[in-house]
Amino acid sequence: MHLVMIGGSDAGISAALRARELDPGADVTVAVADAFPNFSICGIPYYLSGEVTHWRNLAHRTIADLEAAGMWLRLDTTARRIDVAARKLLVTDAEGKEELLAYDRLIVGTGAVPVRPPIVGLDGPGALGPGDGVHLLHSMGDTFAVMRTLENTAPASAVIVGAGYIGLEIADALSVRGLAVTQMEQLPEALPTVDPQLGALVHAELAAHGVEVLTGTTVRQISRAASGQAARLAVHATAVDGTAVNRGADMVLVVVGVRPDSDLAAEAGAVLGLKRAIVVDNQMHTSLPDVFAAGDCVITHHRLLGKTYLPLGTTAHKQGRVAGENALGGNRIFAGSLGTQVVKIFDQAAARTGLRDHEAETAGFDPVTIESAADDHKAYYPGSHRITMRVTGDRATGRLLGMQLFGHKNAEIAKRIDIAATAIFHHMTVDAVSDLDLSYTPPLGSPWEAVQMGTQAWIRDTRRQ
Ligand SMILES: Cc1cc2nc3c(=O)[nH]c(=O)nc-3n(C[C@H](O)[C@H](O)[C@H](O)COP(=O)(O)OP(=O)(O)OC[C@H]3O[C@@H](n4cnc5c(N)ncnc54)[C@H](O)[C@@H]3O)c2cc1C
């Protein structure tokens, strides 16, 4: 059995590792367009900040580790065409030399590419790019380009376009490096994937660390600054009321989301769905015979929403593992995502899982969201922090639908959201969360865990309504 994976990031490598684990005799080839297989691109912001001291440290595994697991790595090898009928993949190497790789089963893990918003100066003739200090950020190649700008031009200021979780991580990273950072976001509040009440807390944390946060601000144009200006670039934006917002900056990072990299599969005839992501079933089969797909290039099966597009590293790992197993003839099901995510913003963290009100309404629920706060551990023991919680449940059934948390980075926000994710995964009611036997000692918790206090507040307040 010869398996070929296209892509050497979370999905492709997870698939290859699982296949080799299940069948040490399987012939597994991974074609990777660049020379950086299995790098943790989620860690890029911490390399840019200097907290991760060398880019090589971002590797989940080294090339030697991957080869020791028994996969053939074809680096700097780009897949160009899938011949489904002949089960052959046309690839080119770094010099453009073509080769046909025969496969029994193929796994497409081409991931995503950054969205290029319609900003004048980003595209077309005379477009600005990394050499001018204007960057998009997704791959290790993009990271090296950003690092060259940071190290070779010693920028004093940066504009970050977008205040989603990656934009926030970069604002944190560049501030740690000593740059003056302005963040521009066209939506009304920072971190639009959480409710604006928590977004406002994120906004305040950015501001407390000197980041100028301009929400409701749409960037229209990036240009070279006129001579005599202190900064190298000029960023022109419009506020919601139509007034012009102009800022100078030595570098600009555009981080406004990703779109699935699905062209290769589409050209081979694969059916595409939402946002042009490759349609897969819950076993990661595409519509093409013997072709599986996983990761940021595919639609996401969501446990509450059905089909959506929710590109996350955790999901890519799971889907890759399922694809690797099933490509060998297995029967594994991808159980579905809840969109569980967490982000550190300076000294605070924000997290969410499941649905917010408007998403729950779209899915046919009758949601109520109740906000409350609790200490991460007994306040009499030094170093406790308040956690703000927003719990969403279904009014009719009492089912827990979602949770959002905000609190200090040492307040176990990530693991606390995982309690909620586990409860939602298993269809628990909000009330039943109080029955969970969770741990307690005063320096680390409370007899009622903070998440349980949040769910109890939901019960109290909804009964009152
Ligand atoms: C800065 C940053 C921070 C992030 N932080 C988090 C986080 O904290 N938590 C989280 O869950 N997620 C995070 N993510 C998202 C996460 O990194 C992605 O969801 C995950 O990497 C997707 O993995 P993938 O394998 O599907 O695709 P990708 O990582 O996009 O990789 C695609 C792979 O395919 C290769 N490829 C593409 N086309 C071809 C071709 N034609 N031939 C050969 N190879 C090809 C590429 O070279 C690459 O190896 C972050 C992303 C970024 C950019």
The ligand as an SDF file (V2000), in Angstrom:
LIG
                    3D

 53 58  0  0  0  0  0  0  0  0999 V2000
    0.4350   32.5760   13.3300 C   0  0  0  0  0  0  0  0  0  0  0  0
   -0.5380   31.4350   13.4860 C   0  0  0  0  0  0  0  0  0  0  0  0
   -0.9320   31.0610   14.7700 C   0  0  0  0  0  0  0  0  0  0  0  0
   -1.8540   30.0220   14.9190 C   0  0  0  0  0  0  0  0  0  0  0  0
   -2.2040   29.6620   16.1940 N   0  0  0  0  0  0  0  0  0  0  0  0
   -3.0550   28.6280   16.3870 C   0  0  0  0  0  0  0  0  0  0  0  0
   -3.3860   28.2080   17.7010 C   0  0  0  0  0  0  0  0  0  0  0  0
   -2.9090   28.7870   18.6990 O   0  0  0  0  0  0  0  0  0  0  0  0
   -4.2490   27.1650   17.8470 N   0  0  0  0  0  0  0  0  0  0  0  0
   -4.7780   26.4960   16.7640 C   0  0  0  0  0  0  0  0  0  0  0  0
   -5.5350   25.5340   16.9570 O   0  0  0  0  0  0  0  0  0  0  0  0
   -4.4630   26.8710   15.4840 N   0  0  0  0  0  0  0  0  0  0  0  0
   -3.6130   27.9110   15.2790 C   0  0  0  0  0  0  0  0  0  0  0  0
   -3.2750   28.2910   14.0010 N   0  0  0  0  0  0  0  0  0  0  0  0
   -3.8820   27.5770   12.8580 C   0  0  0  0  0  0  0  0  0  0  0  0
   -3.1210   26.3060   12.5560 C   0  0  0  0  0  0  0  0  0  0  0  0
   -1.7700   26.6080   12.4280 O   0  0  0  0  0  0  0  0  0  0  0  0
   -3.6730   25.6890   11.2850 C   0  0  0  0  0  0  0  0  0  0  0  0
   -5.0300   25.3740   11.5020 O   0  0  0  0  0  0  0  0  0  0  0  0
   -2.9160   24.4110   10.9110 C   0  0  0  0  0  0  0  0  0  0  0  0
   -1.5550   24.6930   10.6720 O   0  0  0  0  0  0  0  0  0  0  0  0
   -3.5170   23.7640    9.6620 C   0  0  0  0  0  0  0  0  0  0  0  0
   -2.7280   22.6890    9.2930 O   0  0  0  0  0  0  0  0  0  0  0  0
   -2.8130   22.0800    7.8310 P   0  0  0  0  0  0  0  0  0  0  0  0
   -1.8790   20.9210    7.8020 O   0  0  0  0  0  0  0  0  0  0  0  0
   -4.2180   21.8370    7.4570 O   0  0  0  0  0  0  0  0  0  0  0  0
   -2.3400   23.2460    6.8440 O   0  0  0  0  0  0  0  0  0  0  0  0
   -1.1280   24.2600    6.7600 P   0  0  0  0  0  0  0  0  0  0  0  0
   -0.4880   24.4660    8.0940 O   0  0  0  0  0  0  0  0  0  0  0  0
   -1.6240   25.4320    6.0150 O   0  0  0  0  0  0  0  0  0  0  0  0
   -0.0630   23.4920    5.8800 O   0  0  0  0  0  0  0  0  0  0  0  0
   -0.2480   23.1750    4.5320 C   0  0  0  0  0  0  0  0  0  0  0  0
    0.9140   22.3380    4.0650 C   0  0  0  0  0  0  0  0  0  0  0  0
    0.6990   21.9960    2.7090 O   0  0  0  0  0  0  0  0  0  0  0  0
    1.8520   22.3270    1.9310 C   0  0  0  0  0  0  0  0  0  0  0  0
    1.3580   22.5250    0.5710 N   0  0  0  0  0  0  0  0  0  0  0  0
    0.3940   23.3740    0.1460 C   0  0  0  0  0  0  0  0  0  0  0  0
    0.1910   23.2050   -1.1900 N   0  0  0  0  0  0  0  0  0  0  0  0
    1.0300   22.2240   -1.5780 C   0  0  0  0  0  0  0  0  0  0  0  0
    1.2830   21.5830   -2.8170 C   0  0  0  0  0  0  0  0  0  0  0  0
    0.6250   21.9050   -3.9310 N   0  0  0  0  0  0  0  0  0  0  0  0
    2.2350   20.6170   -2.8730 N   0  0  0  0  0  0  0  0  0  0  0  0
    2.9080   20.2450   -1.7500 C   0  0  0  0  0  0  0  0  0  0  0  0
    2.6950   20.8150   -0.5520 N   0  0  0  0  0  0  0  0  0  0  0  0
    1.7690   21.7800   -0.4640 C   0  0  0  0  0  0  0  0  0  0  0  0
    2.4420   23.5160    2.6620 C   0  0  0  0  0  0  0  0  0  0  0  0
    3.7970   23.7030    2.3210 O   0  0  0  0  0  0  0  0  0  0  0  0
    2.2650   23.0480    4.1050 C   0  0  0  0  0  0  0  0  0  0  0  0
    3.2510   22.1020    4.4460 O   0  0  0  0  0  0  0  0  0  0  0  0
   -2.3630   29.3380   13.7870 C   0  0  0  0  0  0  0  0  0  0  0  0
   -1.9650   29.7140   12.4980 C   0  0  0  0  0  0  0  0  0  0  0  0
   -1.0510   30.7490   12.3480 C   0  0  0  0  0  0  0  0  0  0  0  0
   -0.6250   31.1400   10.9580 C   0  0  0  0  0  0  0  0  0  0  0  0
  1  2  1  0
  2  3  1  0
  2 52  2  0
  3  4  2  0
  4  5  1  0
  4 50  1  0
  5  6  2  0
  6  7  1  0
  6 13  1  0
  7  8  2  0
  7  9  1  0
  9 10  1  0
 10 11  2  0
 10 12  1  0
 12 13  2  0
 13 14  1  0
 14 15  1  0
 14 50  1  0
 15 16  1  0
 16 17  1  0
 16 18  1  0
 18 19  1  0
 18 20  1  0
 20 21  1  0
 20 22  1  0
 22 23  1  0
 23 24  1  0
 24 25  2  0
 24 26  1  0
 24 27  1  0
 27 28  1  0
 28 29  2  0
 28 30  1  0
 28 31  1  0
 31 32  1  0
 32 33  1  0
 33 34  1  0
 33 48  1  0
 34 35  1  0
 35 36  1  0
 35 46  1  0
 36 37  1  0
 36 45  1  0
 37 38  2  0
 38 39  1  0
 39 40  1  0
 39 45  2  0
 40 41  1  0
 40 42  2  0
 42 43  1  0
 43 44  2  0
 44 45  1  0
 46 47  1  0
 46 48  1  0
 48 49  1  0
 50 51  2  0
 51 52  1  0
 52 53  1  0
M  END
$$$$
